Amino acid sequence: MALFINGQKTLHYCLATVFLVLSFTISATSQAVQLLDIRSDEAADDCNPEISQVRVTVNGVGYGGILTVGLYDDPHHFLVKQGRKRRIRIPATDEQHIVCFSLDKHGTYAVAAYHDKDADRKLKRRWNMLPGEPFGLSNNPKPVIGFPKFSDSAFTTEGLGADIIINLHQP
């Protein structure tokens, strides 16, 4: 009987330890998200395969910092603020993330994504102006010297939108 009681005490001790560790992890994650400065207008739309959306799967992200995904519809201002229709930022917490943009109309779009590892809300650039943080575009064009073309990343939406996969390139 004493062995069973000790076993129960051991079980209670183990469960209490697991609860404390999980509580600390959840609290730390919640605090980290608050420190990332993600604004309410940068939140992703709820993904719904039954409405017109651009659903973007981003691979090669990793943990820490912010994943930034931009939707562009202006070929003359691709990858610049004036050409961006919308930007989504989420905490980078896994190798793969799915973000969704609800569409108000169909058209031709391109998507750019980068992993802002230090969460400073800016894409780091190397000396040659190429991205210094993991970066990718819709259609996964091969990296080139110079500014990417809208046409290499463009896709057209219709019906329920489009499903896009972006594989981030490591700098």
HELIX and SHEET records of a PDB file:
HELIX    1   1 ALA A    2  LEU A   35  1                                  34    
HELIX    2   2 SER A   40  GLU A   42  5                                   3    
HELIX    3   3 PRO A   75  HIS A   77  5                                   3    
HELIX    4   4 LYS A   81  GLY A   83  5                                   3    
HELIX    5   5 PHE A  150  SER A  153  1                                   4    
SHEET    1   A 4 ARG A  84  SER A 102  0                                        
SHEET    2   A 4 GLN A  53  TYR A  72 -1                                        
SHEET    3   A 4 THR A 108  ASP A 116 -1                                        
SHEET    4   A 4 PHE A 135  LEU A 137 -1                                        
SHEET    1   B 3 ARG A  84  SER A 102  0                                        
SHEET    2   B 3 GLN A  53  TYR A  72 -1                                        
SHEET    3   B 3 GLY A 161  ASN A 167  1                                        
SHEET    1   C 4 ARG A  84  SER A 102  0                                        
SHEET    2   C 4 GLN A  53  TYR A  72 -1                                        
SHEET    3   C 4 THR A 108  ASP A 116 -1                                        
SHEET    4   C 4 PHE A 155  THR A 156 -1                                        
END                                                                             
